[in-house]
Amino acid sequence: MAKAKKAKKKARTKKKANREVLVVASKVKDYIKAQGLQSSAEVVPMLSEKIYSMLDEASERTKGNHRATVRPHDL
């Protein structure tokens, strides 16, 4: 059972690695810099993954409501 979990997690990680970044890195870094902070190299890809997660959840909610349009309240 543990092997199946590891294999599933590894497949999920591999899938994430192939995803396109959904945010403008310079804008994200400028925003963080304006807060008087520095950003690590992992901030932009992690933010993009969070956005993918939000969009995946919104898509599931939309499908669950038998709609074809993702609306703001789905987020």
N, C-alpha and C positions, 0 to 999 in steps of 0.2 A: 504494500500500500504506500509506503514512504517513497518508493522508487517512482510510482505513478505521480505523486505530488511533485517530486523534483522535476520529472520530465515535463509536466504541465507548466510548471513555473519557468523552466528553461525555454520552452516554446513561446511563452508569453513574453519573456525578456527579449528573445530573438525578434519577435514580431515588432516590439516597441523600437528596437534598434533601427529598423528599416523605415520608420515613420518620418514624414517630412515635418520640419519645425513649423509651427503655426503662428509664431509671433515674430515681430521684428526685433532682433537682438539689440540693435543700437538704441531703440526706443526703451526697451526694458532696462538696459544698463543706464541710460540717461535718467530714467525715473528713479532708480535706486540711488544714483549719484546725487540727485537733487535732494534726497532724504539725508544726505551726509554720510552715506554708507558705501561700502564696496561690494561688488558682486563676484562670486566665484564662477568658474567656468561651467559648473553644473546647473546654475540657476535657470538659464534659458531652456535647455532641454527638459528640465523637470517641470517648468511652467507649462511648456508645450504638452507634456504628458498629462498634466492636470486638466488642461483644456480638452484633450482627447477624451479623458474620463468623463468630464462634464457633458460633452457632446454625445458620448455613447449612452449615458444615462438618459439624456433628453430624447435621444432617438428611440430608446426602448419605451419611454413614457408615451411618446407620440404614437408608436405602433400599438401600444396597449390601448390607446384611446381611438384606434381605428382611423387615424388621420394620416395625411401624407405631408403635412407641413409642421416643421418644428417651430414652436412659438416661444416667446420670451418666458412665459410661465412654466415651460417644460424644463427650463434651466433651474 
